[in-house]
């Protein structure tokens, strides 16, 4: 029997945090703060319109989300300054020495770009089915027929969920009049 050496890292094995925190974590804090500020500024541009069924108006949710993003950025920065750091990943069996799978990334990017280019011409049902099927293919699933049936079911379900449930009409494309 050969003994395999596993790269199991624990909190005790990881290097101690640098004085004043980790610059990358502060970058995340800055990103969250900027994103929250952008959401707030954008929400302030929404006209304050209220009605009987909607006494709050459309500005409330983006303002709350933006404020929460800024709040969490500040709280996170304080935590990092105090030496806080995340737990090392211990729950997955990941080979840390392996490289990136650029083929999968390229396939996923191609599927998303194809969906963006085809959604108006073909409609959501067809482009969404291609998106779902292509994503499953790119991630390694080779059950072509089952994936196609699942993809069509998902795209039809989301099409009608948006149309009936939310009142948002997704493009029907070449299936206009049929759906």
N, C-alpha and C positions, 0 to 999 in steps of 0.2 A: 504494500500500500504506500502510495506517495502522499506526503503531507503537503497540503496547499497552504500558502501563507495568504491570509486575507488582509486587505487594507481596511481595518476597522479603526475608525477614529472616535475618540471620546472627547468629552469636554476637557478632561484632564490633559489629553494629548495635544490639544490645539494650542497655538501660541496665545499668550495673554494679549488683551487688547492694548493698543498703543495709547499713550497718554493723550487725553483729549478726544479719543474716539477715532473711528475709521473714516477717512475722507470719502470713500465710496458711499458709506451710509449717509454722510452729510449730503452727498449728491442726490440721494434718493429724497432726503428731506427737502432740499431746494426744489427738486422736480415736483414733489407733491404740493409745495407751497405755491409754485408758479401755476400749476394746473388748477388748484383751487381758486387762485386769484383770477385766472382767465375765465373760469366758469362763473364767478361772481360778476365780473365785468360784463360778460356776455349776457347774463341773466338780467342785469340792470337795463339792458337795451330792449328787453321784451316789454311791450306795452302792458300796463296794469289794467287788465280787463277782467271784470267779475260778472257773474250771472247768478241767477237763482240756484241752479243745480251745482254751480262751481263758485262758492263764495271766496275761495282762496286765490284763484287765478293761476296762470301758468308760470309765474315767477317764483313761487314758493319753493318748489322742489329743487330747482337748480341753485337757488340761494342757500338752501340748507346743505345741499351736497358740497357746494364750494366752501362754505364755512367749515364743514366737517373735514374736508381735505386740508385746509389751512391749520385747523386745530390738531389733526393727527400729525401733520408735518412738524409742528412745534413740539408736541409731546414726544415724537420719535427723536427729534434732535436733542431734547433734554435727556432721554434715555441713553442715547449714544454718548453724550457728554459724560454721563455718570458711569460709563463703562459697560453698558448693556450690549449684548450681542445675541444673535440667534443661535439656537441649538444646531449642532452639526447634523446633517442628514444621516439617520441611522436606520430608517425603516425600509430602505430599498437596497436591493442587491445590484449596485451599479459599478461597472468597471471604470474607475476614474482615469485609467491610463488610456482608454479608448478615445479616438478622435471623434469629430463631429460627422454626422451622416449628411453630407451636403446633397446627395442625390435625393433624399427624402425632402429636405428643405426646398430644393429646386422644384420638385414635383408639386409640393404644396403651394408654392408661390405661383407656379403655372396654372394650377387649378383655380386659385383665387383671382388671378388676372383674367383667365378665360371667363369666369363667372361675371366679373365686372364688365367685360366687353360684350357678352352675349345676353345679359339680362333684359335689355330693352328690345333687342331683336327677337329673341326666342321666347322671352317671358320667364317669370320666376319658376314656374313648374319645371320647365325643361332645364334651364340653367341651374336651378337649385338641385335638381336630380343629378346633373353632371358634377356639381360641386360636392354633394354628399358621396356619390360613387367614387369620384376622383380622390377625395380625401381618404376614403377607406383603402383604395388601391395604393396611394402613396404611403400609407402607414403600414402596408404589408398584408392586408387581408386579400386573399385570392379566391373568395367565393363570389364569383362574378355575378351570377344570376340572383343569388340571395341579396347581394349588395345592391343590385339594380332595383329589385322589388322594394327593398327597404328605403332606398333613395327616393323612388317615386312616391312611396307612401309618406315619407317625411316632407317632401316638397309640396305635395297636395295638402297635407295636414296643415303645414305652416301657411300656405296660400289662403286656405279657408279660415284658419284661426285669425289671421290678420284681417281678412275681409269681413268676417262675421263678428268675431270677438272684439276687435279693436276699431273696426270701421276704416282700416287703412287698405287701400287697394294697391296690391303689388302688380307689376306689369304682367299682362296675360300674353303679350307677344303674339306668336302665330296661333295660339289657342284662343284668341279673342272671339267671343261668341259661343265657344264650346264650354268654357268653365263657368 
